[in-house]
Amino acid sequence: MGKAKNFRMGTDKIDFNEKMIGKTVAIEDRDNNFIGLVESVIDEERLRIRNIKTQETFIASIYDIRAV
């Protein structure tokens, strides 16, 4: 039998999301629609995004982020 993979709860998603830091994305939710830059990862499902036009920072769900 092979070795069992050592899963780190949640950190695999965070590691994947960290690859988006510095990328330009579109935010599309019911309150906001803008182009922004990913600044950091908050948790498994949320990223901190800076609006390119206004320089305001928002926390957005990964489900509201689209590639540009």
FIKOLZA-1660 file (N, C-alpha, C; in steps of 0.1 Angstrom, whole numbers, plus 5000, padded with zeros to 4 digits):
% residues 68
   i   px   py   pz ch aa at
   1 5008 4988 5000  A  M  N
   1 5000 5000 5000  A  M CA
   1 5009 5013 5000  A  M  C
   2 5004 5023 4993  A  G  N
   2 5011 5035 4992  A  G CA
   2 5009 5044 5005  A  G  C
   3 5017 5054 5006  A  K  N
   3 5015 5063 5017  A  K CA
   3 5003 5072 5015  A  K  C
   4 4996 5075 5026  A  A  N
   4 4984 5084 5025  A  A CA
   4 4989 5098 5024  A  A  C
   5 4983 5106 5015  A  K  N
   5 4986 5119 5013  A  K CA
   5 4983 5128 5026  A  K  C
   6 4992 5136 5030  A  N  N
   6 4990 5144 5042  A  N CA
   6 4983 5157 5037  A  N  C
   7 4970 5158 5040  A  F  N
   7 4962 5169 5036  A  F CA
   7 4962 5180 5047  A  F  C
   8 4964 5192 5043  A  R  N
   8 4964 5204 5052  A  R CA
   8 4951 5210 5050  A  R  C
   9 4942 5210 5059  A  M  N
   9 4928 5214 5057  A  M CA
   9 4928 5229 5053  A  M  C
  10 4923 5231 5041  A  G  N
  10 4921 5245 5036  A  G CA
  10 4933 5252 5030  A  G  C
  11 4945 5247 5034  A  T  N
  11 4956 5255 5029  A  T CA
  11 4959 5252 5014  A  T  C
  12 4954 5241 5009  A  D  N
  12 4956 5239 4994  A  D CA
  12 4949 5249 4986  A  D  C
  13 4937 5253 4991  A  K  N
  13 4929 5263 4984  A  K CA
  13 4936 5277 4986  A  K  C
  14 4941 5279 4997  A  I  N
  14 4947 5292 5000  A  I CA
  14 4960 5293 4991  A  I  C
  15 4968 5282 4991  A  D  N
  15 4980 5282 4982  A  D CA
  15 4976 5285 4968  A  D  C
  16 4965 5279 4963  A  F  N
  16 4961 5281 4949  A  F CA
  16 4957 5296 4947  A  F  C
  17 4949 5301 4957  A  N  N
  17 4945 5315 4956  A  N CA
  17 4956 5325 4956  A  N  C
  18 4967 5322 4964  A  E  N
  18 4978 5331 4964  A  E CA
  18 4985 5333 4951  A  E  C
  19 4983 5323 4942  A  K  N
  19 4989 5325 4928  A  K CA
  19 4982 5336 4921  A  K  C
  20 4970 5341 4925  A  M  N
  20 4963 5352 4919  A  M CA
  20 4968 5365 4923  A  M  C
  21 4976 5366 4934  A  I  N
  21 4981 5379 4939  A  I CA
  21 4989 5386 4927  A  I  C
  22 4985 5399 4925  A  G  N
  22 4991 5407 4914  A  G CA
  22 4984 5406 4901  A  G  C
  23 4974 5397 4900  A  K  N
  23 4966 5395 4888  A  K CA
  23 4955 5406 4887  A  K  C
  24 4952 5410 4875  A  T  N
  24 4940 5418 4872  A  T CA
  24 4928 5410 4870  A  T  C
  25 4917 5413 4877  A  V  N
  25 4905 5406 4877  A  V CA
  25 4893 5415 4875  A  V  C
  26 4881 5410 4871  A  A  N
  26 4869 5417 4871  A  A CA
  26 4861 5412 4883  A  A  C
  27 4855 5421 4890  A  I  N
  27 4846 5418 4901  A  I CA
  27 4832 5420 4897  A  I  C
  28 4823 5410 4898  A  E  N
  28 4809 5411 4894  A  E CA
  28 4801 5405 4905  A  E  C
  29 4796 5414 4914  A  D  N
  29 4786 5410 4924  A  D CA
  29 4774 5420 4923  A  D  C
  30 4765 5418 4932  A  R  N
  30 4753 5427 4932  A  R CA
  30 4756 5441 4936  A  R  C
  31 4767 5444 4943  A  D  N
  31 4770 5457 4947  A  D CA
  31 4781 5464 4939  A  D  C
  32 4790 5456 4934  A  N  N
  32 4802 5461 4927  A  N CA
  32 4804 5455 4914  A  N  C
  33 4808 5463 4904  A  N  N
  33 4813 5458 4891  A  N CA
  33 4825 5467 4887  A  N  C
  34 4837 5461 4888  A  F  N
  34 4849 5469 4885  A  F CA
  34 4860 5460 4881  A  F  C
  35 4871 5466 4876  A  I  N
  35 4883 5459 4873  A  I CA
  35 4893 5462 4885  A  I  C
  36 4899 5452 4890  A  G  N
  36 4908 5454 4902  A  G CA
  36 4920 5445 4901  A  G  C
  37 4929 5447 4911  A  L  N
  37 4941 5440 4912  A  L CA
  37 4941 5432 4925  A  L  C
  38 4944 5419 4925  A  V  N
  38 4944 5411 4937  A  V CA
  38 4955 5414 4945  A  V  C
  39 4953 5418 4958  A  E  N
  39 4963 5422 4967  A  E CA
  39 4967 5411 4977  A  E  C
  40 4957 5404 4982  A  S  N
  40 4961 5394 4992  A  S CA
  40 4949 5384 4993  A  S  C
  41 4952 5373 5000  A  V  N
  41 4942 5362 5003  A  V CA
  41 4938 5364 5017  A  V  C
  42 4925 5365 5019  A  I  N
  42 4919 5366 5033  A  I CA
  42 4917 5352 5039  A  I  C
  43 4911 5343 5031  A  D  N
  43 4909 5329 5035  A  D CA
  43 4906 5321 5023  A  D  C
  44 4900 5309 5025  A  E  N
  44 4898 5300 5013  A  E CA
  44 4889 5306 5003  A  E  C
  45 4880 5315 5006  A  E  N
  45 4870 5319 4997  A  E CA
  45 4869 5334 4995  A  E  C
  46 4879 5342 5001  A  R  N
  46 4878 5356 4999  A  R CA
  46 4892 5362 4996  A  R  C
  47 4892 5372 4988  A  L  N
  47 4904 5379 4984  A  L CA
  47 4903 5394 4986  A  L  C
  48 4914 5401 4989  A  R  N
  48 4914 5415 4990  A  R CA
  48 4917 5421 4976  A  R  C
  49 4908 5429 4970  A  I  N
  49 4910 5435 4957  A  I CA
  49 4910 5450 4957  A  I  C
  50 4920 5456 4950  A  R  N
  50 4920 5471 4949  A  R CA
  50 4915 5475 4936  A  R  C
  51 4904 5484 4936  A  N  N
  51 4898 5489 4924  A  N CA
  51 4909 5497 4917  A  N  C
  52 4911 5495 4904  A  I  N
  52 4922 5502 4896  A  I CA
  52 4918 5516 4895  A  I  C
  53 4906 5520 4893  A  K  N
  53 4902 5534 4891  A  K CA
  53 4902 5542 4903  A  K  C
  54 4896 5537 4914  A  T  N
  54 4894 5545 4926  A  T CA
  54 4904 5542 4937  A  T  C
  55 4912 5532 4936  A  Q  N
  55 4922 5527 4945  A  Q CA
  55 4915 5523 4958  A  Q  C
  56 4902 5521 4959  A  E  N
  56 4895 5516 4971  A  E CA
  56 4898 5501 4972  A  E  C
  57 4898 5496 4984  A  T  N
  57 4901 5481 4986  A  T CA
  57 4888 5475 4990  A  T  C
  58 4885 5463 4984  A  F  N
  58 4873 5455 4987  A  F CA
  58 4877 5441 4991  A  F  C
  59 4869 5434 4999  A  I  N
  59 4870 5420 5001  A  I CA
  59 4860 5414 4992  A  I  C
  60 4864 5404 4984  A  A  N
  60 4855 5398 4974  A  A CA
  60 4855 5383 4975  A  A  C
  61 4844 5377 4973  A  S  N
  61 4843 5362 4972  A  S CA
  61 4850 5357 4959  A  S  C
  62 4857 5346 4960  A  I  N
  62 4863 5340 4948  A  I CA
  62 4852 5337 4937  A  I  C
  63 4840 5336 4942  A  Y  N
  63 4829 5332 4932  A  Y CA
  63 4824 5345 4924  A  Y  C
  64 4829 5357 4929  A  D  N
  64 4825 5369 4922  A  D CA
  64 4836 5375 4913  A  D  C
  65 4847 5367 4912  A  I  N
  65 4859 5372 4905  A  I CA
  65 4860 5365 4892  A  I  C
  66 4862 5373 4881  A  R  N
  66 4864 5367 4868  A  R CA
  66 4877 5371 4862  A  R  C
  67 4883 5363 4854  A  A  N
  67 4896 5366 4848  A  A CA
  67 4894 5377 4837  A  A  C
  68 4904 5385 4836  A  V  N
  68 4904 5396 4826  A  V CA
  68 4913 5392 4814  A  V  C
% end
